[in-house]
């Protein structure tokens, strides 16, 4: 069987849980989509300042002292090789190797005073991805899983998706129903669709297309469901009933998602005009960012994108200049301006962070090591203030000097914009109520007045 989504094998009259929804090896962690829909069927909140979140996670710990919070007056051993340039915001400078983002800084805010104490990858990733410090007593859910748990409206598409390799993305104690719809390889979906179009059918092993497989019509699909239903009735000894009465509305929604092809359509970025595709570029990150915008437009509420290997202990400056910064500059600037032009930025929070920053001092290998005491995050849209740098660090970037902000605080601020305060209760899979950010306080200085 090819990588195309399949319902069940020819010899299997009853679809398995895992075959109900599949994209390659990913999906909803073996849970049927109907169960996921049932798990989130609770009343929606009133109109929030923000509706959607696109999170860009820079895996490995980006050297934000060389990107967003440069120290040109510090000794050479600290300021490094890069120089700052002016941006579209008077008095705000960023790295010379991000010229497109420099032109878009009036749309965003830099939080230069993010601070914590976990300078280790796995635990740091858990902290920044969940907004809660790791604890042996609690397995906190990722921010996307938490949003999926709290936001109840649906538009025929899974509420939480990941693009690329995203660490600590799971649902923790909330239960598998809120795991992400994982899309590890956007390239296979795009390539597979192109080959199907050229060949008039699916190329063997070439596609991870989502939806009903080639050759399976809606009539085929419902005929198989009816066969399954009749077998269930015989096993249970129940009376015959109409198919619509047998499938609860959650599975009916799951079926509608599969046959509507909404997810697959959102991921076909080739449907965008040439000018839009050129804006984002052909890098993996550029394509993922464009797909994230399309997913949000299609109804996804939280999309997390994983990018890079920012663990630059060696050759920090050459790696940043030649690869990491050019991709980030083009893709993130394109997303911000595209969302703004489409009127989507006002309702979509864009959040760019990694697990920690890097040492102020350059090491003997022209690299920088782990440093959690100071780092910078970028936030934009969804009622966040525009064109400011919030907080500050000292002359050498060692400690925050104003506006210290923890990952808990920053996450609590984002969810405030989604209309959920830090004391809001979520319910674990065992029925235990937990506060979503018990150590977090929203940073009011980041929010536009009156929002």
C-alpha positions as CSV (number, residue, x, y, z in Angstrom):
1,X,0.0,0.0,0.0
2,X,1.3,3.5,-0.8
3,X,1.8,6.3,1.6
4,X,-1.7,7.6,0.5
5,X,-4.2,7.6,3.3
6,X,-6.1,4.3,3.4
7,X,-9.3,3.3,5.1
8,X,-8.6,-0.4,5.7
9,X,-7.1,-3.3,3.8
10,X,-9.1,-5.3,1.3
11,X,-9.4,-8.2,3.8
12,X,-10.5,-6.1,6.7
13,X,-14.2,-5.3,6.8
14,X,-14.0,-3.3,10.0
15,X,-11.5,-0.3,9.9
16,X,-8.9,-0.3,12.6
17,X,-8.4,2.6,15.0
18,X,-5.1,3.5,13.5
19,X,-6.3,3.2,9.9
20,X,-9.2,5.6,10.5
21,X,-6.9,8.6,10.1
22,X,-3.3,8.3,8.9
23,X,-0.6,10.4,7.4
24,X,2.5,8.3,7.0
25,X,3.6,7.3,10.5
26,X,1.9,10.3,12.1
27,X,-1.6,11.2,13.0
28,X,-3.5,11.4,16.2
29,X,-1.4,8.9,18.2
30,X,-3.5,5.9,17.3
31,X,-6.7,7.6,18.3
32,X,-9.7,7.8,16.0
33,X,-10.6,11.3,14.8
34,X,-14.1,10.8,16.1
35,X,-12.7,10.3,19.6
36,X,-10.6,13.4,19.3
37,X,-13.7,15.4,18.3
38,X,-15.7,13.9,21.2
39,X,-13.0,14.9,23.6
40,X,-13.1,18.6,22.7
41,X,-16.9,18.9,22.5
42,X,-17.4,21.6,25.1
43,X,-18.7,25.1,24.9
44,X,-16.5,27.7,23.2
45,X,-15.4,30.9,24.9
46,X,-16.7,34.3,23.9
47,X,-15.0,36.3,21.2
48,X,-11.3,36.4,22.2
49,X,-8.8,39.1,21.1
50,X,-6.9,36.3,19.1
51,X,-8.3,33.3,17.4
52,X,-5.2,31.5,16.1
53,X,-1.6,30.9,17.0
54,X,1.3,30.1,14.7
55,X,4.4,29.1,16.8
56,X,7.8,28.8,15.2
57,X,10.2,26.7,17.4
58,X,13.9,27.2,16.8
59,X,15.1,23.8,18.0
60,X,18.5,23.7,19.7
61,X,18.6,27.2,21.3
62,X,19.1,30.2,19.0
63,X,21.8,32.7,19.7
64,X,19.5,35.6,20.3
65,X,22.4,37.8,21.3
66,X,23.5,37.6,17.7
67,X,19.9,38.1,16.3
68,X,17.6,40.3,18.4
69,X,19.5,41.7,21.3
70,X,23.0,42.6,20.0
71,X,25.7,44.2,22.1
72,X,27.8,46.3,19.7
73,X,29.5,48.2,22.5
74,X,30.6,45.0,24.4
75,X,34.1,43.6,24.0
76,X,34.7,41.6,20.8
77,X,34.6,38.3,22.8
78,X,31.0,39.1,23.5
79,X,29.6,41.1,20.6
80,X,30.8,38.6,18.0
81,X,31.1,39.0,14.3
82,X,27.8,40.4,13.3
83,X,26.7,44.0,13.3
84,X,23.3,45.6,13.9
85,X,21.1,47.4,11.3
86,X,18.2,49.8,11.7
87,X,14.7,48.5,11.3
88,X,11.3,50.0,10.4
89,X,11.0,51.0,14.0
90,X,13.1,54.0,15.0
91,X,15.7,53.1,17.6
92,X,15.2,49.3,17.2
93,X,18.1,47.4,15.7
94,X,18.5,43.7,14.8
95,X,21.2,41.6,13.0
96,X,22.5,42.7,9.6
97,X,21.7,39.2,8.2
98,X,18.0,39.6,8.7
99,X,17.2,42.6,6.3
100,X,13.7,41.5,5.5
101,X,12.7,41.1,9.1
102,X,14.2,44.6,9.7
103,X,11.6,45.9,7.3
104,X,8.8,44.1,9.1
105,X,9.7,44.9,12.7
106,X,6.8,47.5,13.0
107,X,4.5,44.4,12.9
108,X,6.2,42.6,15.9
109,X,7.5,42.9,19.4
110,X,10.8,41.6,20.7
111,X,10.7,40.3,24.3
112,X,14.3,40.8,25.2
113,X,14.0,39.8,28.9
114,X,12.8,36.2,28.8
115,X,14.7,34.3,31.5
116,X,14.7,30.9,33.1
117,X,17.2,28.4,34.6
118,X,17.0,25.2,32.4
119,X,20.0,25.2,30.0
120,X,19.5,21.6,28.9
121,X,17.8,20.7,25.6
122,X,15.1,18.2,26.5
123,X,13.8,19.9,29.7
124,X,14.2,23.3,28.2
125,X,12.2,22.3,25.2
126,X,9.5,20.9,27.5
127,X,9.4,24.2,29.4
128,X,9.1,26.5,26.4
129,X,6.8,24.3,24.5
130,X,4.4,23.9,27.4
131,X,4.8,27.1,29.4
132,X,5.2,25.1,32.6
133,X,8.5,24.1,34.2
134,X,9.0,20.4,34.0
135,X,7.9,18.4,37.0
136,X,8.0,14.7,37.9
137,X,4.4,15.1,39.3
138,X,2.8,16.6,36.2
139,X,3.3,16.0,32.4
140,X,2.2,19.3,31.1
141,X,0.6,19.5,27.7
142,X,2.2,21.5,24.8
143,X,0.7,24.9,24.1
144,X,-1.0,23.5,21.0
145,X,-2.5,20.6,22.8
146,X,-3.7,22.9,25.5
147,X,-5.3,25.2,22.9
148,X,-7.0,22.1,21.3
149,X,-8.4,21.1,24.7
150,X,-9.7,24.6,25.5
151,X,-11.0,25.9,22.2
152,X,-14.1,23.9,21.2
153,X,-15.2,25.3,17.8
154,X,-14.4,23.3,14.7
155,X,-14.2,24.0,11.0
156,X,-13.7,20.6,9.6
157,X,-10.0,20.4,10.3
158,X,-8.0,19.2,13.3
159,X,-7.4,22.2,15.6
160,X,-3.7,21.5,16.3
161,X,-1.1,20.6,13.7
162,X,2.7,20.4,13.7
163,X,4.9,20.9,10.6
164,X,8.4,19.4,10.6
165,X,10.2,17.9,13.6
166,X,8.7,19.6,16.7
167,X,10.0,18.6,20.1
168,X,7.7,18.2,23.2
169,X,4.6,18.6,21.1
170,X,2.4,16.0,22.8
171,X,-0.6,16.4,25.1
172,X,0.8,15.1,28.3
173,X,-1.7,14.6,31.1
174,X,-4.6,15.9,28.9
175,X,-4.7,12.6,27.0
176,X,-4.0,11.4,23.5
177,X,-7.1,13.1,22.1
178,X,-5.2,16.4,22.1
179,X,-2.0,15.2,20.5
180,X,-1.1,17.1,17.3
181,X,-2.0,16.2,13.8
182,X,1.7,15.7,12.9
183,X,2.9,16.5,9.4
184,X,6.6,15.5,9.5
185,X,7.1,15.8,5.7
186,X,5.3,18.4,3.8
187,X,7.6,17.7,0.9
188,X,6.2,14.2,0.4
189,X,2.6,15.6,0.3
190,X,3.5,18.2,-2.2
191,X,5.7,15.8,-4.3
192,X,3.1,13.1,-4.2
193,X,0.3,15.4,-5.3
194,X,2.4,16.7,-8.2
195,X,3.2,13.1,-9.3
196,X,-0.5,12.1,-9.1
197,X,-1.4,15.0,-11.3
198,X,1.2,14.2,-13.9
199,X,0.5,10.4,-14.0
200,X,-3.2,10.6,-13.5
201,X,-3.0,8.6,-10.3
202,X,-1.0,7.9,-7.2
203,X,2.6,7.0,-7.8
204,X,3.6,4.0,-5.7
205,X,5.2,5.1,-2.5
206,X,5.3,8.7,-3.6
207,X,2.5,10.4,-1.7
208,X,1.4,11.1,1.8
209,X,-1.8,12.6,0.6
210,X,-4.5,13.0,3.2
211,X,-8.1,12.1,2.5
212,X,-9.9,9.3,0.7
213,X,-7.5,7.2,-1.3
214,X,-7.5,7.2,-5.0
215,X,-10.3,5.0,-6.4
216,X,-12.5,5.2,-3.2
217,X,-15.6,7.3,-3.8
218,X,-18.0,8.6,-1.1
219,X,-20.4,5.8,-2.1
220,X,-17.7,3.2,-1.5
221,X,-16.8,4.7,1.8
222,X,-20.4,4.7,3.1
223,X,-21.0,1.2,1.7
224,X,-18.1,-0.1,3.8
225,X,-19.3,1.8,6.8
226,X,-22.8,0.2,6.4
227,X,-21.1,-3.3,6.2
228,X,-19.3,-2.5,9.4
229,X,-22.5,-1.3,11.0
230,X,-24.4,-4.4,10.0
231,X,-21.7,-6.6,11.5
232,X,-21.8,-4.6,14.7
233,X,-25.6,-5.0,14.9
234,X,-25.4,-8.8,14.5
235,X,-22.7,-9.0,17.1
236,X,-24.8,-6.9,19.5
237,X,-28.1,-8.3,18.5
238,X,-29.5,-4.8,18.0
239,X,-32.2,-3.8,15.6
240,X,-31.4,-2.4,12.2
241,X,-31.2,1.4,12.0
242,X,-30.2,4.0,9.6
243,X,-26.5,4.7,9.2
244,X,-26.8,8.3,10.4
245,X,-28.4,7.0,13.6
246,X,-25.6,4.5,14.2
247,X,-22.7,6.9,13.8
248,X,-22.6,9.5,16.5
249,X,-22.1,13.0,15.4
250,X,-18.4,12.9,16.3
251,X,-17.7,10.1,13.9
252,X,-19.9,11.8,11.4
253,X,-17.7,14.9,11.6
254,X,-14.6,12.7,11.3
255,X,-16.1,11.2,8.1
256,X,-16.8,14.7,6.8
257,X,-13.2,15.8,7.4
258,X,-11.9,12.8,5.5
259,X,-14.2,13.3,2.5
260,X,-14.0,17.1,2.4
261,X,-10.2,16.9,1.7
262,X,-9.8,20.2,3.6
263,X,-6.5,19.3,5.2
264,X,-4.9,18.0,2.0
265,X,-6.2,21.1,0.2
266,X,-4.6,23.4,2.8
267,X,-1.3,21.7,2.4
268,X,-1.2,22.0,-1.4
269,X,0.8,25.2,-1.4
270,X,1.2,25.0,-5.1
271,X,-2.3,26.4,-5.4
272,X,-0.9,29.7,-4.2
273,X,0.1,32.3,-6.9
274,X,3.7,32.4,-8.1
275,X,4.3,35.7,-6.4
276,X,3.2,34.3,-3.0
277,X,5.4,31.2,-3.3
278,X,8.3,33.3,-4.4
279,X,7.9,35.5,-1.4
280,X,8.2,32.6,1.0
281,X,10.9,30.9,-1.0
282,X,11.6,27.2,-1.7
283,X,13.3,26.4,1.6
284,X,11.7,23.8,3.8
285,X,10.9,26.5,6.3
286,X,9.4,28.8,3.7
287,X,7.1,26.1,2.6
288,X,6.1,25.2,6.1
289,X,5.3,28.8,7.0
290,X,3.1,29.1,3.9
291,X,1.4,25.9,4.8
292,X,0.8,27.2,8.3
293,X,-0.9,30.2,7.0
294,X,-3.1,28.1,4.8
295,X,-4.0,25.7,7.7
296,X,-5.0,28.7,9.9
297,X,-7.2,30.0,7.0
298,X,-8.8,26.5,6.7
299,X,-9.7,26.4,10.4
300,X,-6.7,25.1,12.4
301,X,-6.3,27.0,15.6
302,X,-2.8,26.3,16.6
303,X,0.1,25.4,14.2
304,X,3.6,24.7,15.4
305,X,6.6,24.6,13.0
306,X,9.9,23.1,13.9
307,X,13.0,24.5,12.3
308,X,16.7,24.0,12.3
309,X,19.6,23.0,14.5
310,X,20.4,26.1,16.4
311,X,22.8,24.3,18.7
312,X,25.8,26.3,17.6
313,X,28.6,25.2,19.9
314,X,30.8,25.2,16.8
315,X,31.1,27.7,14.0
316,X,28.2,29.8,15.2
317,X,28.7,32.7,12.9
318,X,29.3,30.8,9.6
319,X,26.3,28.5,10.3
320,X,24.0,31.5,11.1
321,X,25.1,33.6,8.2
322,X,25.1,30.9,5.5
323,X,22.0,28.9,6.4
324,X,19.9,29.6,9.5
325,X,19.4,33.4,9.4
326,X,18.7,33.7,5.6
327,X,15.9,31.1,5.9
328,X,14.5,32.5,9.0
329,X,14.6,36.1,7.7
330,X,12.8,35.4,4.5
331,X,10.2,33.0,5.8
332,X,9.2,34.8,9.0
333,X,9.1,38.2,7.4
334,X,6.9,36.8,4.6
335,X,4.5,35.3,7.1
336,X,4.2,38.5,9.1
337,X,3.6,40.7,6.0
338,X,1.3,38.1,4.4
339,X,-0.9,37.8,7.4
340,X,-1.0,41.6,7.7
341,X,-2.0,42.1,4.1
342,X,-4.8,39.5,4.4
343,X,-6.1,41.0,7.6
344,X,-5.2,37.9,9.5
345,X,-2.5,39.2,11.8
346,X,-4.9,41.0,14.1
347,X,-6.5,37.6,15.0
348,X,-3.4,35.4,14.8
349,X,-0.6,35.4,17.3
350,X,2.8,34.6,15.8
351,X,5.3,33.3,18.5
352,X,9.0,32.6,17.7
353,X,11.2,31.1,20.3
354,X,13.6,28.3,21.2
355,X,14.4,26.5,24.4
356,X,17.0,29.0,25.6
357,X,19.6,31.5,24.4
358,X,23.3,31.1,24.2
359,X,26.3,32.4,26.2
360,X,27.3,36.0,25.9
361,X,31.0,34.9,25.6
362,X,32.1,33.3,22.3
363,X,33.9,30.0,23.0
364,X,37.2,28.8,21.5
365,X,35.4,27.1,18.6
366,X,33.8,30.3,17.3
367,X,30.6,29.1,18.9
368,X,28.3,29.9,21.9
369,X,27.1,27.5,24.5
370,X,23.8,27.1,26.4
371,X,22.5,30.1,28.3
372,X,19.0,30.3,29.8
373,X,19.3,33.4,32.0
374,X,18.7,35.7,29.0
375,X,17.0,35.1,25.7
376,X,14.7,36.9,23.3
377,X,11.3,35.8,21.9
378,X,9.4,37.5,19.1
379,X,5.6,37.9,19.3
380,X,3.2,39.5,16.9
381,X,-0.5,39.9,16.1
382,X,-3.5,38.9,18.1
383,X,-3.6,42.1,20.1
384,X,0.1,42.2,21.0
385,X,1.8,45.6,20.8
386,X,3.7,46.4,17.6
387,X,7.1,47.9,17.0
388,X,8.6,47.7,20.4
389,X,11.3,46.0,22.3
390,X,10.0,44.9,25.7
391,X,12.5,44.5,28.6
392,X,16.3,44.7,28.4
393,X,19.5,43.0,29.4
394,X,22.7,44.3,30.7
395,X,25.6,45.6,28.6
396,X,27.0,42.1,28.1
397,X,23.7,40.2,27.9
398,X,24.2,38.3,31.1
399,X,21.1,39.2,33.1
400,X,17.8,41.0,32.5
401,X,17.8,44.6,33.7
402,X,14.1,45.4,33.2
403,X,10.9,43.5,32.6
404,X,12.1,40.0,33.4
405,X,9.6,37.5,31.9
406,X,9.5,33.7,32.4
407,X,8.2,31.2,29.8
408,X,5.2,30.8,32.1
409,X,4.5,34.5,31.9
410,X,4.8,34.6,28.1
411,X,2.6,31.6,27.6
412,X,0.0,33.0,30.0
413,X,0.0,36.2,28.0
414,X,-0.6,34.4,24.7
415,X,-3.5,32.4,26.3
416,X,-4.9,35.6,27.8
417,X,-5.3,36.7,24.2
418,X,-7.2,33.5,23.6
419,X,-9.4,34.5,26.6
420,X,-8.0,32.0,29.1
421,X,-6.4,33.3,32.3
422,X,-3.5,31.5,34.0
423,X,-5.8,30.1,36.7
424,X,-8.2,28.7,34.1
425,X,-8.8,25.0,34.8
426,X,-8.1,22.2,32.3
427,X,-9.2,18.7,32.9
428,X,-6.7,15.8,32.7
429,X,-7.6,12.4,31.2
430,X,-8.3,11.1,34.7
431,X,-10.7,14.0,35.4
432,X,-8.4,16.0,37.6
433,X,-8.7,19.8,37.2
434,X,-5.4,21.7,36.8
435,X,-4.6,25.4,36.4
436,X,-3.1,25.9,33.0
437,X,-0.2,28.2,34.0
438,X,0.0,28.1,37.8
439,X,3.3,30.1,37.9
440,X,2.4,32.4,35.0
441,X,1.3,36.0,35.0
442,X,0.2,37.8,31.8
443,X,2.6,40.6,30.9
444,X,0.2,43.6,30.4
445,X,3.0,45.7,28.9
446,X,2.9,43.5,25.8
447,X,-0.7,44.0,25.1
448,X,-2.3,46.8,23.1
449,X,-4.3,49.2,25.2
450,X,-8.0,48.3,25.3
451,X,-7.5,44.7,24.2
